[in-house]
C-alpha cells in the first residue's frame, strides 16, 4: 500500500473519503464542508443510523467531490492518541474493499496524529489468509493523509505496524509451519538484512552451553530445539537492553498433558518470541541507538518417550538446580536459561515477554498484561513506554514472602508453587535467574491473542508488546 500526503482536501480524490466526527455529531476536520455539500438529507439519514460520533461508530454514505463514498468515523467526546489509533483501525478494516482511500483523521489536533493513523490503518487491514483458498485480502492500494505531515511520521507508524504484523504472522502460523529451526532461519535472514550479529545453538550446543531448562523441555520433542541470540550493536549506542521471549512453538503440556481443548490455542505459546522478533526488526529499521540483545529459546513441549518426568531435576545456565513437578510449567524453564544468558552481558535493563500463566489472565482479563518487577525505576520505564504505545499493562506484586512456595527438598527450587498466586510465584522463579540486574517480566498470556477484533487489534495473534518495546528503546535513546 502506498501512503502519501496532500496538504488540502480539495487536492484529493479516490474511492473512499474518511472523516472524523466527535460526540453529539460535532464535525471534525473536513467533515463540516463535506456535510454541507452532501445536503439536507444527511442529518436525518445519520439519525436513522443512530450515528452520533460515539467512539468506533462508522457510517458510509454516497460520495461528494472527487470521492465515490464518504465514511464518517466516531472519535467520542475527547479523542486522545489511542482513540485515534483505534478509529484508524476500525476504518482500515471497514475500507478493505476500496482501492484508493483518503482521510482527514491525520488533521485531528493531537501530537503524532499522522503516525497514529498510519499505524492503526495498516494494522486494521491485517489479515492472516495464508491457508484460505479465498482469503479476501484488502484491495486498498493507496492511503492519502490530508494535512501538514512530515514523512518521518508516516515512516515510523508504518515501520512499527509492519513489525507488529510480523509478530502476528508468526503467532498465527500453525505449529507445523514454525518448527524451531524454521524460526531460527527467519532470524538469520532478519539479522543479515539489518546487520545484526546472530548465534543459533542446536541441540548439542544447547547442552554444551548449559541451557539445561531448554534442553529438558525439548526432550520429548521430535523437532529439535534452537536457542537464538541476536545482538544489535549500532554505532554510538550508550544504553543496553536485553529482550528474552518465550518460544514454545507448541505446548501439549508434556507428560503433565493438557486437555484437548487446552491445546487448541497452543500454537500461540511462542508469542513472546514473536514479539521479540518484531521489536528487533523495528528497532533496527528505525536505526535506534541502543544496544539490544534478543534471546529466544525455541522448542516444542511434547510427550515423547524421552520427555522429562515430574520429579526430574535439571541445572540451568546459571548453575541453579530446578525440580520439575509440573511439565506444563515449561515456559519459565526456557526463560530461565535466556535470562541467565542475558544477565551475563550486564544490560541496563532486562525484559522477558511470555504467555506464561493462566493465573494472570484470571487476574487481569484478556486485554491487560501483568508487569512484574522488584525495581521501581525499571517498572516505571516500561509502564511509561506501554502508555505511549497504547498497550495496557498493570503492575503486579513480586511478593518475596511467597518465595518459600518454590522451596524444594532436593534442588535449589521447584518450578511451581501452590495453586494460589501462580503468576507471582512464576515471576519469583524467573527472578532467580536475573543476577539482580534491573528486570521486568511481562506476562502477556491474556492480550497475546484475542477472540474478536478490537480497533486496530486483530482476532488471533495480536503482536502485543512490540510497540511497547520499540517505545522503550526510543525512551532509552532519549
Secondary structure, 3 states (H helix, E strand, C coil): CEEEEECCHHHCCEEEEEEEEEHHHEECCCHHHHHHHHCCHHHHHHHHCCCCCCCCCEEEEECCCCEEEEEEEECCCCCCHHHHHHHHHHHHHHCCCCCEEEECHHHCCCCCHHHHHHHHHHHHCCCCCCCCCCCCCCCCCEEEEECCCCHHHHHHHHHHHHHHHHHHHHHHCCHHHCCHHHHHHHHHHHHHHHCCEEEEECHHHHHHCCCHHHHHHHHHCCCCCEEEEEEECCCCCCCEEEEEEEEEEEECCCCCCCCHHHHCCHHHCCHHHHHHHHHHHHHHHHCCCCEEEEEEEEEEECCCCCCCCCCEEEECCCCCEEEECCCCCCHHHHHHHHHHHHHCCCCCEEEEEECCCHHHHHHHCCCCEEEECCCHHHHHHHHHHHHHHCCCEEEECCCHHHHHHHCCCCCCEECCCCCCCHHHHHHHHHHCCCCCCCEEEEECCCCCEECCCECCECCEECCCCHHHHHHHHHHHHC
